[in-house]
Structures are given as structure tokens and as C-alpha cells.
């Protein structure tokens, strides 16, 4: 498959290492795969009021989404489609990928 990105082999290795590190970090987190989305995980119920339930749900949802994005990025890397904006098909700059290695959009198509 022809490469359309501007990434060097060394840059690809660095980005893959970053994605694998982030994947391991997310998988070490306390979010069990079988936990239903939308329900608080380990919220302290010994307090008088439970104001943290919504925060726990939001953090869980965010972590699951990031996990899915990282897996998707690793899949794109394996299929030689990494570093290409899924919307406009232009190369995503290396600097953007270093900040957000799981991104699938360039700045113009995906925002800041």
C-alpha cells in the first residue's frame, strides 16, 4: 500500500511506542471491561452525599473512548493508514500526532 503521510520510520516507531504506552496505561486503569457504561464504578458511598457519581461516569466514559481511539490508531498503523486524516485524506503533521497520537483528523477537520 502506498504511504500518503509524511512520517519517517523513526517517527512512526516513536508514535507506535507512545500509543502502546498509552494503551497499557489505560488497561492498567480500574475500568473493568464488564462494567456497564453509565453506572458509577467505585464511588465512595460512606459519605453523606454522593456528588462524585456523575464525575465517575464521565471519567469512565472518557477513558473507554480514549481506549477505543488508541486501538483504532494502532489498527491504522498496522494497515499503513496512520497519519492520514480520515476526512480530507491529507497528512496529519507529526507535531499534532505527538500531542494526540490517537487522532484520526488533521487540525482543519478535527478542531484544535
N, C-alpha and C positions, 0 to 999 in steps of 0.2 A: 504494500500500500504506500502511496506517495505521501510524504510528510508535508503539511502545509504550515506548520508552526515554525518559529524562528529559534527554537531551543536547541542548544548544543547537547551532546550526550552527557556531559558533566552536569549541566543544568537539569536535565531530565533525572539523572541519578539523585541529585540533591532534592528535587521536588518529590521523587518517589520516596526517599528516606523520610522526608517531612510528613508525607501522607501516611506512611506506615507507623511513624511515631505517634501521630495523632489518632490513628485507628487503635493502636494499643492503649493509649491513654483513655480513649472513650470506652473501650472494652473493659478496662480496669475499674471504671466508674461503677457506682452502685445501682445502675439501672438494669434490673433483670429483664430478659427478653420476654418472659411470660407475663410481665406486669401489664395490666390493661391501660391503654392510653387514656388520659383524662382523670385518673384517680391518683390522689396523693400517694407517694411511696412511703417513706419513713418519716412521717410528721410526728413531732412530739405531742402526744395527747395528754401529757401530765400538766400542761399549762392551763390556766383558766380559760383563755380564749385561743383559738387556733387561727391566727391571721396568716400563717405561713403555708396553708394548704394550696392556695392559688399559685403561690410562688413555686412550690414544689412541682406542681403540674406543668407550669410554664417552663421550668428548667428541664424537666424530663422530656417534654416535647421538643425543646431546642436541641438537647443532646441527641435524641433519636434522629432528628432531621440532619444534624451535622454528621452523624454516623453514616446515614444513607448517602449523603453527599460525598463523603470521603470514599466509601465503597464504590460509588459511581465514578469518581475521579480515577481510582485505581483501575477500574474496568476500562475507562477511556485510554489510560496509559498503556494497558496491555494490548489494546486494539489500535494503537498508534493514532488515536484521535484526540489525544490530550493536548491542551494548549490552543484549541480551536474553539472559538465562540460558537455555541450551538445555534445562535440566532443568525448572525451575519456571516459566519464561516471565516472570519478573519482571525489572524493570530492574536492570542492574548499575551500582552507583554510579560516578560519574565518577572519584573518587579511586582506586578499585580498577583501573579501566581505565588510569589514568595510570601506575600501577605495573606493570601487566601488560596492555598494550593488546591482546594476542592472546588473552586469556582469553575463554572462552565460558560461564563459570559464575560465579554470584554466590558470595559467601563461604559462605553456608549450604550450597550444593550442591557447591561445588568445593574446600572447605577454605581454609586461610589463604593 
